[in-house]
Amino acid sequence: MTDNITVVNTIQSVSVTNQQTNVTVASLGVQGPAGVGAGFFTYVQNTPSALWTITHNLGGNPAVTILDTSGNQCEGTIGYTDANTMTITFSAPFSGTAYLV
């Protein structure tokens, strides 16, 4: 049995235990033109906290994906303080990474 895995953006490791696995690593395409709120920002919260305050300077209200240190996707309550700052409130403190676009 052969499994095919395509990795577009690596944010966590991939473990495979089958006999044969083909892994394709694809790079991201060319970034589009700049505009209001264009860009991305990665925020790392090293100290466990139930409130993350993020100054991203993206000039808008970005979408966010949150992963804990084990790579599990997490949910929190997002608040936009202004065009360049946001907060995320969680039910318990933890460390992880927020990916903003």
MIDOSE-1310 file (N, C-alpha, C; in nm, 2 decimals, decimal comma, always signed):
residues 101
mtdn	+0,08/-0,12/+0,00/+0,00/+0,00/+0,00/+0,09/+0,12/+0,00; +0,06/+0,22/-0,09/+0,13/+0,35/-0,10/+0,05/+0,46/-0,06; +0,09/+0,55/+0,03/+0,02/+0,67/+0,07/+0,09/+0,79/+0,00; +0,01/+0,88/-0,05/+0,07/+1,00/-0,10/+0,03/+1,12/-0,01
itvv	+0,13/+1,20/+0,03/+0,10/+1,31/+0,12/+0,16/+1,43/+0,06; +0,08/+1,54/+0,05/+0,13/+1,67/+0,00/+0,13/+1,77/+0,11; +0,24/+1,83/+0,13/+0,26/+1,93/+0,24/+0,28/+2,06/+0,18; +0,18/+2,15/+0,20/+0,18/+2,28/+0,14/+0,25/+2,38/+0,23
ntiq	+0,22/+2,38/+0,36/+0,28/+2,47/+0,45/+0,30/+2,40/+0,58; +0,42/+2,37/+0,61/+0,46/+2,28/+0,73/+0,45/+2,36/+0,86; +0,36/+2,33/+0,95/+0,35/+2,39/+1,08/+0,36/+2,29/+1,19; +0,36/+2,16/+1,15/+0,38/+2,05/+1,24/+0,44/+1,93/+1,17
svsv	+0,49/+1,84/+1,24/+0,56/+1,73/+1,18/+0,46/+1,63/+1,13; +0,50/+1,54/+1,03/+0,42/+1,44/+0,97/+0,49/+1,31/+1,00; +0,42/+1,22/+1,07/+0,47/+1,08/+1,10/+0,39/+0,98/+1,01; +0,47/+0,89/+0,95/+0,41/+0,79/+0,86/+0,47/+0,66/+0,90
tnqq	+0,38/+0,56/+0,92/+0,43/+0,42/+0,96/+0,41/+0,32/+0,86; +0,35/+0,35/+0,74/+0,33/+0,25/+0,63/+0,46/+0,22/+0,57; +0,46/+0,11/+0,49/+0,58/+0,06/+0,43/+0,64/+0,16/+0,33; +0,56/+0,22/+0,24/+0,60/+0,31/+0,14/+0,52/+0,43/+0,14
tnvt	+0,58/+0,55/+0,15/+0,51/+0,67/+0,15/+0,58/+0,77/+0,06; +0,50/+0,84/-0,03/+0,55/+0,94/-0,12/+0,51/+1,08/-0,06; +0,61/+1,16/-0,03/+0,58/+1,29/+0,03/+0,62/+1,40/-0,07; +0,53/+1,49/-0,10/+0,56/+1,60/-0,19/+0,55/+1,73/-0,11
vasl	+0,66/+1,81/-0,12/+0,66/+1,94/-0,05/+0,65/+2,05/-0,15; +0,54/+2,12/-0,14/+0,51/+2,23/-0,24/+0,53/+2,36/-0,17; +0,60/+2,45/-0,24/+0,62/+2,58/-0,19/+0,50/+2,67/-0,22; +0,49/+2,78/-0,14/+0,38/+2,87/-0,16/+0,40/+2,95/-0,28
gvqg	+0,30/+3,00/-0,35/+0,31/+3,08/-0,47/+0,35/+3,22/-0,44; +0,36/+3,30/-0,54/+0,40/+3,44/-0,53/+0,29/+3,52/-0,46; +0,34/+3,60/-0,37/+0,24/+3,69/-0,29/+0,18/+3,79/-0,38; +0,05/+3,81/-0,36/-0,03/+3,90/-0,44/+0,01/+4,05/-0,41
pagv	-0,05/+4,14/-0,48/-0,02/+4,28/-0,45/-0,06/+4,33/-0,31; +0,01/+4,43/-0,26/-0,01/+4,48/-0,13/-0,14/+4,56/-0,13; -0,21/+4,56/-0,02/-0,33/+4,64/-0,01/-0,36/+4,66/+0,14; -0,47/+4,72/+0,17/-0,51/+4,74/+0,31/-0,53/+4,61/+0,38
gagf	-0,46/+4,58/+0,49/-0,47/+4,46/+0,56/-0,40/+4,34/+0,49; -0,32/+4,37/+0,39/-0,25/+4,26/+0,32/-0,13/+4,21/+0,40; -0,11/+4,08/+0,40/+0,01/+4,03/+0,47/-0,03/+3,92/+0,56; +0,07/+3,88/+0,64/+0,05/+3,78/+0,74/+0,15/+3,80/+0,86
ftyv	+0,11/+3,74/+0,97/+0,19/+3,76/+1,09/+0,19/+3,63/+1,17; +0,30/+3,59/+1,23/+0,30/+3,47/+1,31/+0,34/+3,52/+1,46; +0,26/+3,48/+1,55/+0,28/+3,52/+1,69/+0,30/+3,40/+1,77; +0,41/+3,40/+1,85/+0,44/+3,28/+1,94/+0,42/+3,32/+2,08
qntp	+0,34/+3,25/+2,16/+0,31/+3,27/+2,30/+0,39/+3,17/+2,37; +0,51/+3,20/+2,43/+0,60/+3,10/+2,49/+0,55/+3,07/+2,64; +0,50/+3,17/+2,71/+0,46/+3,15/+2,84/+0,31/+3,12/+2,85; +0,26/+3,02/+2,91/+0,12/+2,99/+2,92/+0,04/+3,10/+2,97
salw	-0,07/+3,14/+2,89/-0,15/+3,25/+2,93/-0,29/+3,22/+2,87; -0,39/+3,27/+2,95/-0,53/+3,26/+2,90/-0,57/+3,38/+2,82; -0,48/+3,49/+2,82/-0,51/+3,61/+2,74/-0,38/+3,64/+2,66; -0,40/+3,63/+2,52/-0,29/+3,67/+2,44/-0,32/+3,81/+2,38
tith	-0,23/+3,90/+2,39/-0,24/+4,03/+2,32/-0,14/+4,04/+2,21; -0,19/+4,06/+2,09/-0,10/+4,05/+1,97/-0,10/+4,18/+1,90; +0,02/+4,24/+1,88/+0,03/+4,36/+1,80/+0,09/+4,31/+1,67; +0,01/+4,32/+1,56/+0,04/+4,26/+1,43/+0,08/+4,36/+1,33
nlgg	+0,03/+4,48/+1,34/+0,06/+4,59/+1,24/+0,02/+4,55/+1,10; -0,09/+4,48/+1,08/-0,15/+4,44/+0,95/-0,25/+4,54/+0,90; -0,29/+4,63/+0,98/-0,38/+4,73/+0,94/-0,52/+4,69/+0,91; -0,57/+4,60/+0,99/-0,71/+4,54/+0,97/-0,74/+4,44/+1,08
npav	-0,85/+4,36/+1,05/-0,89/+4,26/+1,14/-0,86/+4,12/+1,08; -0,74/+4,07/+1,10/-0,70/+3,95/+1,03/-0,77/+3,82/+1,08; -0,78/+3,72/+1,00/-0,83/+3,59/+1,04/-0,71/+3,52/+1,11; -0,75/+3,43/+1,20/-0,64/+3,37/+1,29/-0,66/+3,22/+1,30
tild	-0,55/+3,15/+1,30/-0,55/+3,01/+1,33/-0,46/+2,99/+1,44; -0,50/+2,92/+1,55/-0,43/+2,90/+1,67/-0,39/+2,75/+1,69; -0,26/+2,73/+1,72/-0,22/+2,59/+1,75/-0,15/+2,59/+1,88; -0,18/+2,49/+1,96/-0,10/+2,47/+2,09/+0,04/+2,41/+2,05
tsgn	+0,12/+2,39/+2,15/+0,26/+2,35/+2,13/+0,26/+2,20/+2,08; +0,15/+2,13/+2,09/+0,14/+1,99/+2,03/+0,09/+1,99/+1,89; +0,05/+2,11/+1,84/+0,00/+2,12/+1,70/-0,15/+2,10/+1,69; -0,22/+2,10/+1,80/-0,36/+2,09/+1,80/-0,43/+2,23/+1,78
qceg	-0,53/+2,24/+1,69/-0,59/+2,36/+1,66/-0,68/+2,40/+1,78; -0,68/+2,52/+1,82/-0,75/+2,57/+1,94/-0,84/+2,69/+1,91; -0,94/+2,71/+1,99/-1,04/+2,82/+1,97/-1,04/+2,91/+2,09; -1,05/+3,04/+2,06/-1,06/+3,14/+2,17/-1,15/+3,25/+2,12
tigy	-1,18/+3,34/+2,21/-1,26/+3,46/+2,18/-1,17/+3,57/+2,13; -1,19/+3,61/+2,01/-1,11/+3,71/+1,95/-1,17/+3,85/+1,96; -1,09/+3,95/+2,00/-1,13/+4,09/+2,01/-1,03/+4,17/+1,93; -1,08/+4,27/+1,86/-0,99/+4,36/+1,78/-0,99/+4,49/+1,85
tdan	-0,87/+4,52/+1,91/-0,86/+4,65/+1,99/-0,85/+4,77/+1,89; -0,78/+4,75/+1,79/-0,77/+4,85/+1,68/-0,72/+4,78/+1,55; -0,68/+4,86/+1,45/-0,64/+4,80/+1,32/-0,51/+4,72/+1,33; -0,44/+4,74/+1,44/-0,31/+4,67/+1,45/-0,29/+4,59/+1,57
tmti	-0,39/+4,57/+1,66/-0,38/+4,50/+1,78/-0,51/+4,42/+1,80; -0,49/+4,29/+1,85/-0,60/+4,21/+1,88/-0,57/+4,13/+2,01; -0,67/+4,08/+2,07/-0,66/+3,99/+2,19/-0,73/+3,86/+2,16; -0,68/+3,75/+2,22/-0,75/+3,62/+2,21/-0,76/+3,57/+2,36
tfsa	-0,88/+3,54/+2,40/-0,91/+3,49/+2,54/-0,94/+3,35/+2,53; -0,88/+3,27/+2,61/-0,90/+3,12/+2,62/-0,96/+3,08/+2,76; -1,01/+2,97/+2,77/-1,07/+2,92/+2,89/-0,97/+2,87/+2,99; -0,84/+2,85/+2,94/-0,73/+2,80/+3,03/-0,60/+2,85/+2,97
pfsg	-0,50/+2,87/+3,05/-0,37/+2,92/+3,00/-0,30/+2,81/+2,92; -0,24/+2,84/+2,81/-0,15/+2,75/+2,74/-0,06/+2,83/+2,65; +0,05/+2,76/+2,60/+0,14/+2,82/+2,50/+0,11/+2,77/+2,36; +0,15/+2,85/+2,26/+0,12/+2,81/+2,13/+0,16/+2,92/+2,03
tayl	+0,10/+2,90/+1,91/+0,13/+3,00/+1,80/+0,00/+3,04/+1,73; -0,01/+3,17/+1,70/-0,12/+3,22/+1,63/-0,07/+3,27/+1,49; -0,14/+3,22/+1,39/-0,11/+3,25/+1,25/-0,22/+3,35/+1,20; -0,18/+3,47/+1,16/-0,27/+3,57/+1,12/-0,26/+3,60/+0,97
v	-0,37/+3,61/+0,90/-0,37/+3,65/+0,76/-0,48/+3,75/+0,74
